[in-house]
Amino acid sequence: MEVQNSGDELGADANLTSGQVTQARGRATRQKKALSELLEEASNFSSAQELHSKLRERGYRVGLTTVYSQLRVLAEAGNIDSVLTPSGETLYRLCSLSSHHHHLICRDCGDAIEIEAALVESWTNEVAKQAGFTDISHTIEIEGRCQRCSFEISRR
């Protein structure tokens, strides 16, 4: 899906078509629509800087601070996933599962698979209960090497 741009600043209201964006709290803006469309096109997690560069390449005049702000709004609304890399950078991707889930992420190519893990959920609930904790939340990201990258390495 190509992002259409009239060349003006991205702060103006827009008629949004993406369900992920229209569910986000706050005002419907071209930034949210453009970011959502970029995220819909991507299969991997992307950094704010990468998304900002792609927006600029498509002719949008938008600041990096605005991109970070819009990503935060979309993440807080549960419309996109975010993961923290070992270097401390946050990466973003559109959610394909609306329920609580985790990720298997290839450390070589960045491909990610969303997984639901009932065993993990029951384990975290039991550990919290034993410790007297309530209202718990957790994030689990499993890193490894995907089948394609493993094959590529084995051919070297």
C-alpha positions as CSV (number, residue, x, y, z in Angstrom):
1,M,0.0,0.0,0.0
2,E,1.5,3.3,-1.1
3,V,1.3,6.3,1.2
4,Q,-0.1,9.3,-0.6
5,N,1.3,12.7,0.4
6,S,0.2,16.2,-0.7
7,G,3.6,17.5,0.4
8,D,2.4,19.5,3.4
9,E,3.2,19.0,7.0
10,L,1.8,15.8,8.5
11,G,0.0,17.3,11.4
12,A,-3.3,17.8,9.7
13,D,-6.3,15.5,10.3
14,A,-6.8,12.7,7.8
15,N,-9.5,10.2,7.0
16,L,-7.9,7.0,8.2
17,T,-8.6,3.5,6.9
18,S,-6.3,1.4,9.1
19,G,-8.1,-0.2,12.0
20,Q,-4.9,-0.1,14.0
21,V,-4.6,3.6,13.7
22,T,-8.3,4.5,14.2
23,Q,-8.3,2.6,17.5
24,A,-5.3,4.6,18.8
25,R,-6.1,7.3,21.3
26,G,-5.7,10.8,20.3
27,R,-6.4,12.7,17.1
28,A,-6.3,11.0,13.8
29,T,-3.3,12.4,11.9
30,R,-1.4,11.8,8.7
31,Q,1.6,10.7,10.9
32,K,-0.4,7.9,12.4
33,K,-1.7,6.8,9.0
34,A,1.7,7.0,7.3
35,L,3.4,5.1,10.1
36,S,0.7,2.5,10.2
37,E,1.0,2.0,6.5
38,L,4.7,1.6,6.7
39,L,4.3,-0.9,9.6
40,E,1.7,-2.8,7.6
41,E,4.2,-3.2,4.7
42,A,7.0,-4.5,7.0
43,S,7.5,-8.0,8.2
44,N,10.3,-7.2,10.6
45,F,10.7,-4.9,13.5
46,S,11.9,-1.4,12.6
47,S,13.5,1.4,14.5
48,A,12.1,4.9,14.7
49,Q,15.0,6.1,12.7
50,E,14.3,3.6,9.9
51,L,10.7,4.5,9.8
52,H,11.6,8.2,9.8
53,S,13.9,7.7,6.9
54,K,11.3,5.9,4.9
55,L,8.7,8.6,5.6
56,R,11.3,11.2,4.3
57,E,12.0,9.1,1.2
58,R,8.2,9.2,0.5
59,G,8.2,13.0,0.7
60,Y,6.8,13.5,4.2
61,R,8.2,16.5,6.1
62,V,8.1,15.0,9.6
63,G,10.6,15.2,12.5
64,L,12.1,12.3,14.3
65,T,10.6,13.5,17.5
66,T,7.1,13.3,15.9
67,V,7.8,9.7,14.7
68,Y,8.8,8.7,18.3
69,S,5.7,10.4,19.7
70,Q,3.4,8.7,17.2
71,L,5.0,5.3,17.8
72,R,4.5,5.7,21.5
73,V,0.8,6.5,21.0
74,L,0.3,3.5,18.8
75,A,2.2,1.2,21.2
76,E,0.3,2.5,24.2
77,A,-3.0,1.8,22.4
78,G,-1.8,-1.8,21.7
79,N,-1.7,-1.3,18.0
80,I,1.9,-2.0,17.6
81,D,4.5,-4.2,19.4
82,S,7.8,-2.9,20.6
83,V,10.9,-4.8,21.6
84,L,14.1,-3.7,23.2
85,T,17.3,-4.8,21.6
86,P,20.4,-5.8,23.6
87,S,21.9,-2.4,22.6
88,G,18.9,-0.6,24.2
89,E,17.2,0.4,20.9
90,T,13.4,0.0,20.7
91,L,12.0,-1.6,17.6
92,Y,8.4,-1.5,16.4
93,R,6.1,-3.8,14.4
94,L,2.4,-3.9,13.7
95,C,0.6,-6.5,15.8
96,S,-1.1,-9.4,13.9
97,L,-2.5,-10.9,17.1
98,S,-4.8,-8.8,19.2
99,S,-4.4,-11.0,22.3
100,H,-1.4,-11.0,24.6
101,H,1.5,-12.7,22.8
102,H,5.3,-13.1,22.7
103,H,7.9,-13.1,19.9
104,L,10.5,-15.4,18.4
105,I,13.0,-13.0,16.8
106,C,15.9,-14.0,14.5
107,R,19.0,-12.2,15.7
108,D,20.5,-12.3,12.2
109,C,17.7,-11.1,9.9
110,G,15.2,-9.7,12.3
111,D,12.3,-11.9,11.2
112,A,9.8,-12.2,14.0
113,I,7.0,-14.7,14.7
114,E,4.2,-13.9,17.1
115,I,3.4,-16.8,19.5
116,E,0.8,-17.4,22.1
117,A,2.2,-19.5,24.9
118,A,-0.4,-20.8,27.4
119,L,2.3,-22.6,29.4
120,V,4.2,-19.3,29.9
121,E,1.0,-17.5,31.0
122,S,0.2,-20.2,33.6
123,W,3.8,-20.2,34.8
124,T,3.9,-16.4,35.3
125,N,0.5,-16.4,37.1
126,E,1.7,-19.2,39.4
127,V,5.0,-17.6,40.2
128,A,3.3,-14.3,40.9
129,K,0.7,-16.0,43.1
130,Q,3.3,-17.8,45.1
131,A,5.1,-14.5,45.7
132,G,1.9,-12.7,46.6
133,F,1.8,-10.5,43.6
134,T,-1.3,-9.3,41.8
135,D,-2.0,-7.3,38.7
136,I,1.0,-8.8,36.9
137,S,2.3,-8.2,33.4
138,H,5.2,-9.6,31.6
139,T,7.1,-9.4,28.3
140,I,9.1,-12.3,26.8
141,E,11.1,-12.1,23.6
142,I,12.9,-15.2,22.5
143,E,15.9,-14.6,20.3
144,G,17.5,-17.2,18.1
145,R,18.3,-18.0,14.6
146,C,15.5,-18.7,12.1
147,Q,15.5,-21.7,9.8
148,R,16.6,-19.6,6.7
149,C,19.5,-18.0,8.5
150,S,20.6,-21.3,10.1
151,F,20.6,-22.8,6.6
152,E,22.7,-19.9,5.2
153,I,25.2,-20.3,8.0
154,S,25.5,-24.1,7.5
155,R,26.3,-23.5,3.8
156,R,29.4,-21.3,4.6
